Amino acid sequence: MAEQNSPSAEQTSTPAAQPNLTPDAIEAEIAQTRAHLASTIDELTVRAKPREIVRRQKESAKAKLVDATHTPEGDLRVERVGAMAAAGSVVLLALAILHRRHRRG
């Protein structure tokens, strides 16, 4: 079993926990930590914007479409494109039929 006061635990302590730091060094570390925190908050703010979320989702969908329709060499997978077109046609036909039934009823 490992001891609780192992040297590795002491080495992982932050510089602020060490008593031999000068006040100027502590202030510099605080300023650096504040700047890092501010940039992290700014990044999270940008990521949480609805427009940014939509952009990432569109980018992801485009990448998935390219992966599904192209080989790793970049050639078009005609059989998959044809199958996707046929599936899309079936969906559109089903929607048209449902819309027509809804209008009549």
TORTI-733911 format. One record per residue (C-alpha): y negated, z, x. Coordinates in steps of 0.25 Angstrom, whole numbers, plus 5000, padded with zeros to 4 digits. Layout:
BEGIN
py = Y pz = Z px = X
...
//
This chain:
BEGIN
py = 5000 pz = 5000 px = 5000
py = 4986 pz = 4997 px = 5005
py = 4976 pz = 5008 px = 5007
py = 4964 pz = 5009 px = 4998
py = 4954 pz = 5010 px = 5010
py = 4959 pz = 4998 px = 5018
py = 4950 pz = 4991 px = 5028
py = 4949 pz = 4978 px = 5020
py = 4943 pz = 4986 px = 5008
py = 4932 pz = 4991 px = 5017
py = 4929 pz = 4977 px = 5022
py = 4927 pz = 4971 px = 5008
py = 4916 pz = 4981 px = 5005
py = 4902 pz = 4974 px = 5003
py = 4891 pz = 4975 px = 5013
py = 4883 pz = 4983 px = 5004
py = 4893 pz = 4994 px = 5004
py = 4892 pz = 4996 px = 5019
py = 4882 pz = 5007 px = 5022
py = 4877 pz = 5001 px = 5035
py = 4869 pz = 4990 px = 5028
py = 4854 pz = 4990 px = 5029
py = 4845 pz = 4990 px = 5017
py = 4840 pz = 4976 px = 5020
py = 4855 pz = 4971 px = 5021
py = 4858 pz = 4978 px = 5008
py = 4846 pz = 4971 px = 5001
py = 4850 pz = 4957 px = 5007
py = 4864 pz = 4959 px = 5002
py = 4858 pz = 4963 px = 4988
py = 4849 pz = 4950 px = 4988
py = 4860 pz = 4942 px = 4992
py = 4869 pz = 4947 px = 4981
py = 4858 pz = 4945 px = 4971
py = 4856 pz = 4931 px = 4975
py = 4871 pz = 4929 px = 4974
py = 4871 pz = 4935 px = 4960
py = 4859 pz = 4927 px = 4955
py = 4866 pz = 4914 px = 4959
py = 4879 pz = 4918 px = 4953
py = 4871 pz = 4921 px = 4940
py = 4864 pz = 4908 px = 4941
py = 4877 pz = 4900 px = 4942
py = 4883 pz = 4908 px = 4930
py = 4871 pz = 4904 px = 4922
py = 4873 pz = 4890 px = 4925
py = 4888 pz = 4890 px = 4923
py = 4886 pz = 4896 px = 4909
py = 4876 pz = 4886 px = 4904
py = 4882 pz = 4878 px = 4892
py = 4877 pz = 4865 px = 4898
py = 4884 pz = 4868 px = 4912
py = 4897 pz = 4872 px = 4904
py = 4897 pz = 4859 px = 4897
py = 4894 pz = 4851 px = 4910
py = 4906 pz = 4858 px = 4917
py = 4915 pz = 4855 px = 4904
py = 4911 pz = 4841 px = 4904
py = 4914 pz = 4840 px = 4919
py = 4928 pz = 4846 px = 4917
py = 4931 pz = 4837 px = 4906
py = 4927 pz = 4825 px = 4914
py = 4936 pz = 4829 px = 4926
py = 4948 pz = 4832 px = 4917
py = 4946 pz = 4818 px = 4910
py = 4946 pz = 4811 px = 4924
py = 4958 pz = 4819 px = 4929
py = 4965 pz = 4815 px = 4916
py = 4962 pz = 4800 px = 4917
py = 4962 pz = 4797 px = 4932
py = 4972 pz = 4798 px = 4943
py = 4969 pz = 4806 px = 4955
py = 4966 pz = 4793 px = 4962
py = 4955 pz = 4790 px = 4951
py = 4963 pz = 4779 px = 4944
py = 4962 pz = 4779 px = 4929
py = 4975 pz = 4784 px = 4921
py = 4975 pz = 4774 px = 4910
py = 4987 pz = 4780 px = 4903
py = 4979 pz = 4793 px = 4901
py = 4966 pz = 4786 px = 4897
py = 4974 pz = 4778 px = 4886
py = 4980 pz = 4791 px = 4881
py = 4967 pz = 4798 px = 4880
py = 4961 pz = 4786 px = 4873
py = 4972 pz = 4786 px = 4863
py = 4971 pz = 4801 px = 4861
py = 4956 pz = 4800 px = 4859
py = 4959 pz = 4789 px = 4849
py = 4969 pz = 4797 px = 4841
py = 4959 pz = 4809 px = 4841
py = 4947 pz = 4800 px = 4836
py = 4956 pz = 4794 px = 4825
py = 4961 pz = 4808 px = 4820
py = 4946 pz = 4812 px = 4820
py = 4942 pz = 4800 px = 4812
py = 4954 pz = 4802 px = 4802
py = 4950 pz = 4817 px = 4800
py = 4935 pz = 4813 px = 4798
py = 4939 pz = 4803 px = 4788
py = 4948 pz = 4813 px = 4780
py = 4937 pz = 4824 px = 4781
py = 4926 pz = 4814 px = 4775
py = 4935 pz = 4810 px = 4763
py = 4940 pz = 4824 px = 4760
//
